[in-house]
Amino acid sequence: MRFVIRCQEDIELYCVQRYTDKIMVPDISLRLVFIPNSLPFRLCLLILFLSGTIATTAEADTLILKNGDRLTGVVINETDGVLKFKTSYAGVLSIKWLEVEELRSDSPMTLLLDDNDVLLGNVVTNSGDTLQIENKDQPDVTELYKQSVKQINPEPWLLGKGHKLSGMINISLKYDRGNNVNNEIDFDGKLEYRDLRNRLSIYGEYDEDITKEITTKQKWLLTGAYDYFPRNDWGYLFGAQDWFVGLGLNLKSDKFSELNLRTRFGPHIGYQFYESKVLNFFLQGGGEAVKENFSTQQDNRYWATTWRLNFDRYLFNESLQLYFISDGLYGFASPDKTLLENWAGFRFPLKGGVIAAMEAETDYDSQPAVSVKKLSTTYRFKLGYEF
């Protein structure tokens, strides 16, 4: 039961009586209700409107480009010279960092510098080639060059917090019936663990062709590598933050090249030029002990110098990825031997982590088994999933 008592022309007093377990229990509560078109009601609306406007403005970052365009939104991050800026009217925009004339940030941002120092604060001004960083815990404003900023709002693992786990699996199938009876299956996969100082990567591929119930191709590859990034610990040796040292293992079998198993193992040293979602590039070299087991000729053991190049780059607003991987060695065998494997192609991100790819793989052996060609090339169209 509810009673309404009119106390003033702009306020109503509600008295409520409720029933509990079939017994009427007084429960008197008071509510102030503003009557429309009254002065208190109008003041309340004005206060709510102003506070909403202030809150919206406080959360906005302002971006002014060199061509004079002015954008309002939120800075997501900046990596490899590309600023991600989220707006309410155009979604996430990718803007070249060097095209930014001025940036005013109202919310704190994390800046990772080229020397891996970290600054936390608000970018109050970004004019020309300099940034001014303001931190409420520090009275002085920090000024630095724009090009010294490696990333803005980097992933947590780059700051020594947690780790990143990524991977990919691809498959390519062919099934012919009619004039040709042919089955082909290719699949490959990669798994990588990464934190600030450690990287562990595993890669594998399998390739098999069957024609009229006869196997015409069967080979597989399995590689693993551990890399350690010493950062400042070994700065007196290298003078840079992105050197790494590590160990690698490579196992390969190719039945129709007479290779039962080739085992490679040894240390390496390398430099990570870029490492982000948009751009990755490293180069390494080292030495390995190599053992080869053949099915029709004498086994072989030798030492070798090795090199590896890994590159991938997103283009056209991350709608296309170009990649190239090269793995080679020069062996001090009798006679000397050169091995080279290259993978080059394009990946097309679809939806939900699904990707399509076109790839060319070349495999060169300067001293192959008898009746085996030195160079072989395989072309693939693949579908896969990336996480």
C-alpha positions in Angstrom: 0.0 0.0 0.0 1.4 3.4 -0.9 0.4 6.9 0.3 1.5 10.0 -1.5 1.7 13.2 0.5 2.3 16.5 -1.3 4.7 18.5 0.9 5.6 21.4 -1.4 4.8 22.2 -4.9 8.1 20.7 -6.1 8.4 17.7 -3.8 6.4 14.6 -3.2 6.7 12.4 0.0 6.1 8.7 -0.5 5.1 6.5 2.4 5.1 2.8 1.6 3.5 0.0 3.5 4.4 -3.6 2.5 3.1 -7.0 3.4 5.5 -9.6 4.7 4.5 -13.1 5.4 0.8 -12.1 5.2 1.4 -9.5 8.0 1.3 -5.8 7.2 4.6 -4.3 8.3 5.1 -0.6 8.2 8.1 0.3 6.0 8.1 4.0 5.6 10.7 5.4 3.2 11.1 8.9 1.9 11.9 9.8 -1.7 12.3 13.3 -3.1 10.8 13.5 -6.5 11.3 16.6 -8.6 8.2 17.8 -10.5 8.9 18.5 -14.3 9.2 22.2 -15.2 10.2 23.1 -11.6 13.4 25.0 -10.8 15.0 22.1 -8.9 14.3 19.8 -11.7 15.9 22.1 -14.3 19.0 22.7 -12.1 19.4 18.9 -11.7 19.3 18.4 -15.5 21.9 21.2 -16.0 24.3 19.6 -13.5 24.0 16.2 -15.1 24.6 17.6 -18.5 27.7 19.6 -17.5 29.2 16.7 -15.6 28.7 14.4 -18.6 30.4 16.9 -20.8 33.3 17.3 -18.5 33.8 13.6 -18.2 33.7 13.1 -21.9 36.2 15.9 -22.5 38.6 14.6 -19.8 38.9 11.2 -21.5 39.6 12.7 -24.9 43.1 13.0 -26.5 43.6 15.6 -29.2 45.7 15.0 -32.3 46.7 17.7 -34.8 48.4 16.5 -38.0 50.9 18.4 -40.1 48.2 19.1 -42.8 46.1 20.9 -40.2 43.6 18.1 -39.5 42.4 17.9 -35.9 41.2 14.6 -34.4 39.6 13.8 -31.0 39.7 10.3 -29.6 42.0 8.0 -27.6 45.6 6.9 -28.2 45.8 3.1 -28.3 49.6 2.7 -29.0 52.4 3.7 -31.3 54.7 1.0 -32.8 57.2 1.1 -35.6 56.2 4.6 -36.6 52.5 4.0 -36.7 50.1 5.6 -34.2 46.8 3.8 -33.5 44.1 6.4 -32.7 40.6 5.3 -31.8 37.7 7.7 -32.6 34.0 7.4 -32.0 33.2 8.3 -35.6 35.8 6.4 -37.7 36.9 3.5 -35.5 40.7 2.9 -35.2 42.9 4.9 -37.5 46.5 4.1 -38.4 48.5 7.4 -38.6 52.2 7.8 -39.4 53.9 9.0 -36.3 56.1 11.5 -38.2 52.9 13.1 -39.6 51.7 14.1 -36.1 52.3 17.8 -35.5 50.9 17.9 -32.0 49.4 15.5 -29.4 47.7 16.4 -26.2 46.9 13.5 -23.9 44.6 13.8 -20.9 45.1 10.3 -19.7 48.6 8.8 -18.6 50.5 6.9 -21.2 53.5 4.6 -21.1 56.5 5.5 -23.3 59.2 2.9 -24.1 62.3 4.6 -25.3 65.1 3.4 -27.7 67.4 2.7 -24.7 64.5 0.7 -23.1 63.9 3.3 -20.4 60.2 3.7 -19.5 58.4 7.0 -18.9 54.9 7.3 -17.5 52.9 10.5 -17.8 50.7 12.7 -19.9 52.0 14.0 -23.2 51.0 17.6 -22.7 52.7 18.8 -25.9 54.1 17.3 -29.0 55.3 20.0 -31.2 57.7 19.4 -34.1 60.5 17.0 -33.1 60.0 17.2 -29.3 57.7 15.7 -26.7 57.0 17.2 -23.2 55.9 14.6 -20.6 54.2 15.7 -17.4 54.0 13.4 -14.4 51.9 14.3 -11.4 54.6 12.7 -9.1 57.4 14.9 -10.6 57.3 18.7 -10.5 59.5 19.1 -13.6 58.4 18.5 -17.2 60.5 15.9 -19.1 61.4 16.9 -22.7 62.7 14.4 -25.3 63.0 13.9 -29.0 60.1 12.3 -30.8 62.3 9.8 -32.6 63.7 8.5 -29.3 60.2 7.0 -28.5 60.3 3.3 -29.4 56.7 2.6 -28.5 53.7 4.2 -26.8 51.6 2.0 -24.6 53.6 -1.2 -25.4 52.5 -4.7 -24.6 53.1 -5.6 -20.9 55.8 -8.3 -21.7 58.0 -5.5 -23.1 57.9 -3.9 -19.7 58.9 -7.1 -17.9 55.3 -8.0 -16.9 54.2 -11.4 -17.9 54.7 -13.1 -21.3 53.3 -13.5 -24.7 52.3 -16.8 -26.3 51.6 -16.9 -30.0 51.3 -19.5 -32.7 50.0 -20.5 -36.1 48.9 -23.7 -37.8 48.4 -24.1 -41.6 47.1 -27.0 -43.8 47.0 -27.6 -47.6 45.1 -30.5 -49.1 44.7 -31.8 -52.6 42.4 -34.7 -53.7 42.2 -35.7 -57.4 40.1 -38.4 -58.9 39.5 -39.0 -62.6 42.4 -39.0 -65.1 44.7 -38.4 -62.2 44.6 -40.2 -58.8 46.5 -38.0 -56.5 46.5 -37.1 -52.8 48.6 -34.3 -51.2 48.7 -33.2 -47.7 51.0 -30.4 -46.3 50.8 -28.8 -42.9 53.0 -26.7 -40.8 52.8 -25.0 -37.4 54.7 -22.6 -35.1 54.6 -21.9 -31.4 56.4 -19.1 -29.6 56.9 -18.1 -26.0 58.2 -14.6 -25.4 59.0 -12.5 -22.3 61.4 -9.6 -21.8 64.6 -11.7 -21.8 63.6 -15.1 -23.2 62.2 -16.5 -26.5 61.4 -20.1 -27.2 60.2 -21.1 -30.6 59.2 -24.4 -32.2 58.4 -24.9 -35.9 57.4 -28.1 -37.8 56.2 -29.1 -41.3 55.1 -32.3 -43.0 54.7 -32.8 -46.8 53.4 -36.0 -48.4 52.2 -36.8 -51.9 50.5 -40.1 -53.0 49.8 -40.9 -56.7 47.8 -44.0 -57.5 48.5 -45.4 -54.1 52.2 -44.9 -54.5 54.0 -42.4 -52.2 56.0 -40.0 -54.4 57.0 -37.4 -51.8 57.5 -37.6 -48.0 59.5 -35.2 -46.0 59.3 -33.4 -42.6 61.2 -30.7 -40.7 61.3 -29.9 -37.0 63.2 -27.0 -35.6 63.6 -25.5 -32.1 65.5 -22.4 -30.8 66.0 -20.8 -27.4 67.2 -17.1 -27.4 68.3 -15.1 -24.4 68.2 -11.2 -24.5 70.7 -10.0 -21.9 69.5 -6.3 -22.2 71.5 -4.1 -19.9 73.4 -7.0 -18.3 75.8 -7.3 -21.2 75.7 -3.7 -22.4 79.4 -3.4 -21.9 80.0 -6.1 -24.5 77.5 -5.2 -27.2 76.5 -1.6 -26.4 72.9 -2.3 -27.6 69.7 -3.6 -26.1 68.5 -6.0 -28.8 71.3 -8.5 -29.2 70.5 -12.1 -28.3 72.4 -15.4 -27.9 70.9 -18.9 -28.1 71.0 -22.5 -29.1 69.3 -24.1 -32.1 68.2 -27.7 -33.1 67.2 -28.7 -36.6 65.9 -32.1 -37.7 65.1 -33.0 -41.3 64.1 -36.1 -43.2 63.4 -36.4 -47.0 62.8 -39.9 -48.1 63.0 -39.3 -51.9 66.2 -37.3 -51.5 67.8 -40.3 -49.8 68.1 -38.4 -46.6 66.9 -40.5 -43.6 67.8 -37.8 -41.1 70.0 -34.7 -40.9 70.7 -33.4 -37.3 72.0 -29.9 -36.7 72.8 -28.4 -33.3 74.8 -25.4 -32.1 74.9 -21.9 -30.7 74.2 -18.6 -32.4 74.2 -14.8 -31.9 71.8 -12.4 -33.4 70.3 -8.9 -33.5 66.6 -8.1 -33.3 66.1 -5.0 -35.5 62.2 -4.9 -35.1 59.7 -6.8 -33.0 56.0 -6.0 -33.1 52.8 -7.1 -34.7 53.3 -4.8 -37.6 57.0 -5.5 -38.3 59.5 -8.2 -37.3 63.1 -8.6 -38.5 66.1 -10.4 -37.0 69.4 -11.7 -38.3 71.6 -14.3 -36.7 74.7 -16.4 -37.3 76.5 -19.2 -35.6 78.2 -22.6 -35.8 76.7 -26.1 -35.7 77.7 -29.7 -35.6 76.0 -31.6 -38.5 75.3 -35.3 -38.9 73.7 -36.8 -42.0 72.3 -40.3 -42.4 71.6 -41.4 -45.9 69.8 -44.5 -47.2 72.1 -45.3 -50.2 75.4 -43.6 -49.5 77.9 -43.1 -46.7 76.9 -41.1 -43.7 78.5 -37.7 -43.2 79.6 -35.5 -40.2 81.0 -32.0 -40.4 81.1 -28.6 -38.8 79.3 -25.7 -40.4 78.8 -21.9 -40.1 75.1 -21.0 -40.2 72.9 -18.0 -40.8 69.2 -17.2 -40.4 67.0 -14.3 -41.5 63.4 -13.8 -40.4 61.2 -11.0 -41.8 57.5 -10.2 -41.9 55.7 -6.9 -42.5 52.0 -5.9 -42.5 50.9 -3.7 -45.4 47.7 -1.8 -46.4 46.3 -1.3 -43.0 47.2 -4.9 -41.9 45.2 -6.5 -44.7 48.3 -8.2 -46.2 51.4 -9.6 -44.7 54.7 -10.2 -46.6 57.1 -12.7 -45.1 60.5 -14.1 -45.9 62.6 -16.7 -44.0 66.0 -17.9 -45.0 68.0 -20.7 -43.2 71.4 -21.7 -44.5 74.7 -23.2 -43.7 78.2 -23.7 -45.2 79.7 -27.0 -44.1 83.4 -27.8 -43.9 82.8 -31.3 -45.3 84.7 -33.2 -48.0 83.9 -31.6 -50.3 82.5 -28.4 -48.8 78.7 -28.2 -48.7 76.1 -25.5 -48.9 72.5 -25.9 -47.7 69.8 -23.2 -48.2 66.1 -23.2 -47.4 63.9 -20.2 -48.2 60.2 -19.6 -47.5 58.6 -16.5 -49.1 54.9 -15.6 -49.4 51.9 -13.5 -48.6 49.4 -13.9 -45.8 45.8 -12.6 -45.9 44.1 -12.2 -42.5 40.4 -13.1 -42.8 38.2 -13.2 -39.7 38.4 -14.7 -36.2 42.1 -15.5 -36.6 41.7 -17.4 -39.9 44.3 -16.7 -42.5 45.0 -17.6 -46.1 48.5 -17.8 -47.6 50.4 -18.2 -50.8 53.9 -19.5 -50.4 57.0 -20.6 -52.4 59.6 -22.9 -50.7 63.0 -23.5 -52.2 65.4 -26.2 -51.0 69.0 -26.2 -52.3 71.8 -28.7 -51.6 75.1 -28.3 -53.3 76.1 -31.9 -52.6 72.9 -34.0 -52.9 72.7 -37.8 -53.1 73.2 -39.5 -56.4 70.3 -38.9 -58.9 68.8 -36.2 -56.7 68.5 -32.6 -58.0 70.3 -29.8 -56.3 67.3 -27.4 -56.3 63.6 -28.2 -55.6 60.7 -25.7 -55.4 57.3 -26.2 -53.9 54.3 -23.8 -54.3 51.4 -23.9 -51.8 48.1 -22.3 -51.1 47.3 -22.7 -47.4 44.5 -22.0 -44.9 45.3 -21.6 -41.3 44.6 -20.2 -37.9 46.7 -17.7 -36.0 46.6 -16.8 -32.3 
